[in-house]
């Protein structure tokens, strides 16, 4: 990867600048989130955790470089902020054993405990939350209902509005916080073409390889080797499906563009370009997506005009 992008990226791993990403949550109750104080508190605590872990970012530089050598290169997915953030989260939660036999997030909990006992307890719970595949059953403003693949467990979660429509599959971490279950912002939306039979079959293969029945059976303080591997397997699965769609979806004719702006896209969190153009965050995502198409030699003047960009 371009090391300057990593250097200038947000503390959470997103390649967006800090002030456009986690920097908005440095204050406990940002003004724009006054109506959702529970979510604002969770994002502030997550911001504090990533600020604590920020000095360790040199440890995962090698992790990025290793991913560059894979056949399904992550380089082409760097325009998807949720992907780059998930890779960093996967490193902190699942991968690194440099400083402790437990994950760095658990070590952070122990170190911070003397300063804020309750936050340390939250961190310890977060450290036991695996990246797993969920099916979206319901979506409401700020709330959603997910079904965990593999065991059918149902969870009601708090989210920031990025949860895709019902019927979608997502790779996500569900983090307990102050009696709520919050959706980690690095959630990855699987392509709409993924069906339940294929998803269950692939999940069984991953579980068999790890020697577990479901994500509920994994604990980083006991099954360290399985824990450090399983997140990478889910990331590889998402890359395998999404990379092909990103490379093949670029339209050439006005009729193709007409279909493109009406279709849900994984890099827009399952929204259509028309839906994404209606809010600021979606417009930023669209800008990055269209910039990538321009680099491929595509003329994007027609969709930009239709979407009001």
C-alpha positions as CSV (number, residue, x, y, z in Angstrom):
1,X,0.0,0.0,0.0
2,X,1.0,3.7,-0.2
3,X,2.5,4.2,3.3
4,X,1.6,7.9,3.2
5,X,-2.1,6.9,3.1
6,X,-1.6,4.9,6.3
7,X,0.3,7.7,8.0
8,X,-2.3,10.3,7.2
9,X,-5.3,8.1,8.0
10,X,-7.6,8.1,11.0
11,X,-6.5,6.4,14.2
12,X,-9.1,3.6,13.6
13,X,-7.5,2.6,10.3
14,X,-9.9,4.3,8.0
15,X,-8.0,6.1,5.2
16,X,-10.2,9.2,5.7
17,X,-8.6,12.0,7.7
18,X,-9.0,11.9,11.4
19,X,-11.2,15.0,11.6
20,X,-13.6,13.5,9.1
21,X,-13.8,10.2,10.9
22,X,-13.2,9.4,14.6
23,X,-12.2,13.0,15.4
24,X,-15.9,13.9,15.5
25,X,-16.3,11.7,18.5
26,X,-13.4,13.1,20.6
27,X,-15.9,15.0,22.7
28,X,-18.2,12.9,24.8
29,X,-21.4,14.3,23.3
30,X,-20.8,15.8,19.8
31,X,-23.6,18.3,19.0
32,X,-24.7,16.5,15.9
33,X,-25.4,13.4,17.8
34,X,-27.5,14.9,20.6
35,X,-30.5,12.8,19.6
36,X,-28.6,9.5,19.9
37,X,-26.6,9.9,23.2
38,X,-26.2,6.2,23.6
39,X,-24.5,5.9,20.3
40,X,-22.4,9.0,20.9
41,X,-21.1,7.6,24.2
42,X,-20.2,4.3,22.5
43,X,-18.3,6.0,19.7
44,X,-16.5,8.3,22.2
45,X,-15.3,5.2,24.1
46,X,-14.2,3.5,20.9
47,X,-12.4,6.7,20.0
48,X,-10.6,6.6,23.3
49,X,-9.6,3.0,22.8
50,X,-8.1,3.6,19.3
51,X,-6.3,6.7,20.6
52,X,-4.8,4.4,23.3
53,X,-3.7,1.8,20.7
54,X,-2.6,4.4,18.1
55,X,1.2,4.2,19.1
56,X,1.0,0.5,18.1
57,X,0.2,1.2,14.5
58,X,3.8,0.5,13.4
59,X,3.1,-3.1,14.4
60,X,0.4,-3.6,11.8
61,X,2.4,-1.9,9.0
62,X,3.8,-5.4,8.2
63,X,0.2,-6.7,8.2
64,X,-0.8,-4.3,5.4
65,X,2.3,-5.3,3.4
66,X,1.5,-9.0,3.8
67,X,-2.0,-8.4,2.5
68,X,-0.5,-6.7,-0.6
69,X,1.0,-10.0,-1.6
70,X,-2.3,-11.9,-1.6
71,X,-3.9,-13.0,-4.9
72,X,-7.1,-11.0,-4.0
73,X,-5.2,-7.8,-3.2
74,X,-6.7,-5.4,-0.7
75,X,-5.1,-2.6,-2.6
76,X,-8.0,-2.3,-5.0
77,X,-10.4,-2.1,-2.0
78,X,-8.7,0.8,-0.3
79,X,-11.4,3.1,-1.5
80,X,-13.9,1.4,0.8
81,X,-13.3,3.0,4.2
82,X,-15.1,0.2,6.1
83,X,-12.6,-2.3,4.6
84,X,-9.5,-0.5,5.7
85,X,-10.9,0.1,9.2
86,X,-11.9,-3.6,9.5
87,X,-8.4,-4.7,8.6
88,X,-7.0,-2.6,11.5
89,X,-9.7,-3.8,13.9
90,X,-8.9,-7.4,12.9
91,X,-5.3,-6.8,13.8
92,X,-6.0,-5.3,17.2
93,X,-8.8,-7.8,18.1
94,X,-7.5,-11.0,16.6
95,X,-4.0,-11.0,15.2
96,X,-1.3,-9.4,17.3
97,X,0.4,-11.3,20.0
98,X,3.5,-9.1,20.2
99,X,3.0,-7.7,23.7
100,X,0.7,-10.2,25.5
101,X,-0.7,-13.7,25.3
102,X,-4.1,-11.9,25.1
103,X,-5.1,-9.4,22.4
104,X,-3.9,-5.8,22.7
105,X,-7.5,-4.7,23.4
106,X,-7.5,-6.8,26.6
107,X,-4.1,-5.4,27.6
108,X,-5.5,-1.9,27.1
109,X,-8.4,-2.8,29.4
110,X,-6.0,-3.8,32.2
111,X,-3.8,-0.7,31.8
112,X,-6.8,1.7,31.7
113,X,-8.6,0.0,34.6
114,X,-7.1,2.2,37.3
115,X,-8.3,5.3,35.5
116,X,-11.8,4.3,34.6
117,X,-12.9,0.9,35.9
118,X,-16.2,0.8,34.0
119,X,-14.6,1.6,30.7
120,X,-12.0,-1.1,31.3
121,X,-14.8,-3.6,31.9
122,X,-16.3,-2.5,28.6
123,X,-13.0,-3.0,26.8
124,X,-12.7,-6.5,28.3
125,X,-16.1,-7.4,26.9
126,X,-15.2,-5.9,23.6
127,X,-12.1,-8.1,23.4
128,X,-14.4,-11.2,23.4
129,X,-16.4,-10.1,20.4
130,X,-15.5,-11.9,17.1
131,X,-16.0,-10.7,13.6
132,X,-18.8,-12.9,12.4
133,X,-21.5,-13.2,9.6
134,X,-25.0,-11.9,10.4
135,X,-28.2,-11.7,8.4
136,X,-30.2,-8.5,8.6
137,X,-33.8,-9.2,9.7
138,X,-35.0,-5.7,10.6
139,X,-33.7,-2.1,10.2
140,X,-35.1,0.9,12.0
141,X,-33.6,4.3,12.7
142,X,-30.8,3.6,15.1
143,X,-31.9,0.1,15.8
144,X,-31.7,-3.2,13.9
145,X,-32.2,-7.0,14.4
146,X,-29.6,-9.5,13.2
147,X,-29.4,-13.3,13.1
148,X,-26.1,-14.9,13.7
149,X,-25.2,-17.4,11.0
150,X,-24.3,-20.9,12.4
151,X,-26.5,-20.9,15.5
152,X,-29.5,-18.7,14.7
153,X,-28.9,-16.4,17.7
154,X,-31.0,-13.2,17.4
155,X,-29.5,-9.8,18.5
156,X,-31.0,-6.3,18.6
157,X,-28.3,-3.8,18.0
158,X,-27.7,0.0,18.0
159,X,-26.2,1.4,14.8
160,X,-25.3,4.7,13.2
161,X,-27.6,4.4,10.2
162,X,-25.2,2.4,8.0
163,X,-26.9,-0.9,8.6
164,X,-28.1,-2.2,5.1
165,X,-31.6,-3.1,4.3
166,X,-33.2,-6.4,5.5
167,X,-32.1,-9.5,3.6
168,X,-28.5,-8.5,3.5
169,X,-25.5,-10.3,5.0
170,X,-22.8,-8.4,6.9
171,X,-19.5,-9.2,8.6
172,X,-19.6,-7.3,11.9
173,X,-18.6,-7.2,15.5
174,X,-21.3,-6.6,18.1
175,X,-19.9,-4.8,21.1
176,X,-21.6,-4.6,24.5
177,X,-21.7,-1.1,25.9
178,X,-23.8,0.2,28.8
179,X,-26.5,-2.4,28.5
180,X,-26.7,-1.9,24.7
181,X,-25.3,-4.1,21.9
182,X,-23.6,-1.7,19.4
183,X,-22.5,-2.4,15.8
184,X,-18.8,-1.7,15.3
185,X,-18.5,0.9,12.5
186,X,-16.2,-1.3,10.4
187,X,-19.2,-3.5,9.3
188,X,-18.7,-5.0,5.8
189,X,-21.7,-5.6,3.6
190,X,-21.7,-8.7,1.4
191,X,-22.9,-8.5,-2.2
192,X,-26.6,-9.0,-2.7
193,X,-25.8,-12.1,-4.8
194,X,-24.8,-14.1,-1.7
195,X,-27.6,-16.5,-0.8
196,X,-28.3,-18.4,2.4
197,X,-27.3,-21.8,1.2
198,X,-23.9,-20.6,-0.1
199,X,-23.3,-18.5,3.1
200,X,-24.1,-21.4,5.4
201,X,-21.9,-23.8,3.4
202,X,-18.9,-21.4,3.4
203,X,-19.4,-20.7,7.1
204,X,-19.4,-24.5,7.9
205,X,-16.1,-24.8,6.0
206,X,-14.6,-22.0,8.1
207,X,-15.8,-23.4,11.4
208,X,-14.5,-26.9,10.5
209,X,-11.1,-25.4,9.7
210,X,-11.1,-23.6,13.0
211,X,-12.5,-26.6,15.0
212,X,-15.4,-24.6,16.4
213,X,-19.2,-24.8,16.0
214,X,-19.9,-21.0,16.0
215,X,-18.5,-17.7,16.9
216,X,-20.0,-18.0,20.4
217,X,-17.5,-20.8,21.1
218,X,-14.3,-18.7,20.5
219,X,-12.4,-17.1,23.3
220,X,-9.1,-15.3,22.7
221,X,-7.7,-16.2,26.2
222,X,-8.2,-19.9,25.5
223,X,-8.2,-20.6,21.8
224,X,-5.5,-18.1,20.8
225,X,-4.5,-19.6,17.5
226,X,-8.0,-20.2,16.3
227,X,-9.0,-16.7,17.4
228,X,-6.1,-15.0,15.6
229,X,-7.0,-16.8,12.3
230,X,-10.8,-16.6,12.1
231,X,-11.1,-12.9,11.4
232,X,-8.7,-13.1,8.5
233,X,-10.8,-15.9,7.0
234,X,-13.9,-13.7,7.0
235,X,-12.0,-10.8,5.6
236,X,-10.7,-13.0,2.8
237,X,-14.2,-14.3,2.1
238,X,-15.5,-10.7,1.7
239,X,-12.6,-9.7,-0.5
240,X,-13.1,-12.7,-2.7
241,X,-16.8,-11.8,-3.4
242,X,-16.5,-8.0,-3.4
243,X,-13.3,-7.5,-5.4
244,X,-14.9,-9.2,-8.4
245,X,-18.0,-7.1,-8.2
246,X,-16.0,-3.9,-7.9
247,X,-13.9,-4.8,-11.0
248,X,-16.9,-5.8,-13.1
249,X,-19.6,-3.3,-12.2
250,X,-18.4,-0.3,-14.1
251,X,-21.0,0.5,-16.8
252,X,-20.3,1.9,-20.3
253,X,-23.6,3.1,-21.8
254,X,-26.3,5.5,-20.6
255,X,-28.6,2.5,-20.1
256,X,-25.9,0.8,-18.0
257,X,-25.6,3.9,-15.9
258,X,-29.3,4.0,-15.4
259,X,-29.3,0.5,-13.9
260,X,-26.1,1.3,-11.9
261,X,-27.5,4.3,-10.0
262,X,-30.6,2.2,-9.0
263,X,-28.7,-0.9,-7.8
264,X,-27.5,-1.4,-4.1
265,X,-23.7,-1.4,-4.0
266,X,-21.6,-3.0,-1.2
267,X,-19.2,-0.1,-1.1
268,X,-22.2,2.1,-0.3
269,X,-23.2,-0.1,2.6
270,X,-26.0,-1.7,0.5
271,X,-27.5,1.6,-0.6
272,X,-28.1,2.6,-4.2
273,X,-26.2,5.6,-5.6
274,X,-29.5,7.5,-5.6
275,X,-30.0,6.8,-1.9
276,X,-26.4,7.7,-1.0
277,X,-26.6,11.0,-2.9
278,X,-29.3,12.2,-0.4
279,X,-26.9,12.5,2.6
280,X,-23.4,13.9,3.1
281,X,-21.7,10.7,4.1
282,X,-23.1,8.9,1.1
283,X,-22.0,11.7,-1.2
284,X,-18.4,11.3,0.1
285,X,-18.6,7.6,-0.6
286,X,-19.9,8.2,-4.1
287,X,-17.1,10.7,-4.8
288,X,-14.5,8.1,-3.9
289,X,-16.3,5.4,-6.0
290,X,-16.5,7.7,-9.0
291,X,-12.9,8.8,-8.6
292,X,-11.9,5.1,-8.9
293,X,-13.9,4.7,-12.1
294,X,-12.2,7.8,-13.5
295,X,-8.8,6.2,-12.8
296,X,-10.1,3.2,-14.9
297,X,-10.7,5.5,-17.8
298,X,-14.5,5.7,-17.4
299,X,-16.5,8.8,-18.3
300,X,-18.6,9.6,-15.2
301,X,-20.1,12.9,-16.3
302,X,-23.5,11.3,-16.9
303,X,-23.9,9.7,-13.4
304,X,-22.5,12.8,-11.7
305,X,-25.1,14.9,-13.4
306,X,-28.0,12.5,-12.5
307,X,-26.9,12.3,-8.9
308,X,-26.3,16.1,-8.5
309,X,-22.6,15.8,-7.7
